[in-house]
Amino acid sequence: MSTVAVIDYGMGNLHSVAKALEHVQPNVKVLVTADPQIIADADRVILPGVGAIRDCVAQMLAQGVDVEVADTLRSGKPFLGICVGYQALMDSSEENGGSQCLGVYPGEVKQFAQGMVEDGGRLKVPHMGWNRVSQTIDHPLWQGIADNSRFYFVHSYYVAAKNTAQVAGTCHYGIDFDVALSDKNGFCVQFHPEKSHTAGLQLLTNFLNWDGKL
Amino acid sequence: MALAKRIIPCLDVENGRVVKGVQFLDIRDAGDPVEVAKRYNEQGADEITFLDITATHEGRDTMVHTVEKMASEVFIPLTVGGGIRSCEDIRTMLNAGADKVSINSAAIYNPDFVREAAERFGSQCIVVAIDAKQVSAAGAEKRWEIFTHGGRKSTGIDALQWAIKMAEYGAGEILLTSMDQDGVKNGYDLGVTKAISDAVNIPIIASGGVGNLQHLVDGVKLGGADAVLAASIFHFGEYSIEQAKEFMRQQGIEVR
């Protein structure tokens, strides 16, 4: 039976991801865990994320999640980062008055400007709700998902990736920003696939079927 | 704008059943919450809000169990409110599968609780619920105050000032219910909705008073709401979520 480790670093709602994975593939074993050995032995690894970045990164460092993610990426196993689990992998974030992140991928996490206006309407922050994702590359994780499908977002900070070759998807909310990142066996998304109904569940299905190769 | 306006069916849950009252009285049974949520999920609801109106401990345990069950079958965001008083309550609900919690009276008794919760769990999961009632005399400049205890008790707090303060304290969203309109099906109180939506930079969910689909459109177009919440028009089969979306789309509102 194939196993997926969902890294638990003591923040937020990690069970939604586990429940969605079990729903799309009942015979997959989902382990919500902080145990480095279980993470090392799993066939796939997910770094979910809800919460404030400073606390999340501090917890990750205290627990050695940075090492576990680096090992996973080096191993060639499929890796998925979600929301703060994506932002935490960038160089730094403007959240909490400026926070160092894990620096796995080059780029910054920036705050949406206050008072953005578009088409005569004010753009509230957090960017909360269903928005369209434009797929900028072909990727196994986009399979079966129509380009510009809507996914569920809830965030006040966005990723600006430095290496544009790593950008896999973008979204528009006042500005264009990078909502999906692909690098070898690693894939990250800003939206919540586990809360994005059909399109999100398809992405999780694709992840469980992915061998980590492009 | 690409971000869709959200339609949120609201489930008032008491002792494990969906109920619906008129101005918080005259309660009617509307079914099993998980079944009701699944139906809305299939119809294309954008989120689901649960308000626990149970007063007993047994009822609260049932609620956690219901949220767990729902979160394993419904893959859209869930907001849970009612009786959220501590960070421990928030953690329990998030662990059960809620994505956001809605804080109401606990914020009034201790506004710092909102700040603490937002710092710990992130603003994205902290919804502040405001129950507002118009208090200004006819002809005078409109004013609304916050009411508690199902609209029976005034706090003397100005609703507009309160919304601004809660946004500053880190609320990620405001669930605004008009106590004058709740359950009476005459439409949202557009005055208070617009006033608060204009005053803060976080999303506003309009609630209380929907009787037909035009009311949803008005909530967005005239009230400036980012999301529209309704209960009885969906629970008792008057309209489906699809019908609501189709109607909003025809009126030029972007929906999912």
Interface residues (C-beta under 8 A of the other chain):
Chain A: G12 N13 H15 S16 K19 A20 E22 H23 V50 G51 A52 D55 V84 Q114 G115 E118 D119 G121 R122 L123 K124 V125 P126 H127 M128 G129 W130 N131 R132 R150 Y152 V154 H155 S156 C171 H172 Y173 H192 E194 K195 S196 H197 G200 L201
Chain B: M1 A2 L3 A4 K5 R6 N41 D46 A71 S72 E73 F75 I76 P77 L94 N95 A96 G97 A98 D99 E119 R120 F121 G122 S123 Q124 C125 G172 E173 N201 I202 P203 I204 D226 A227 R256
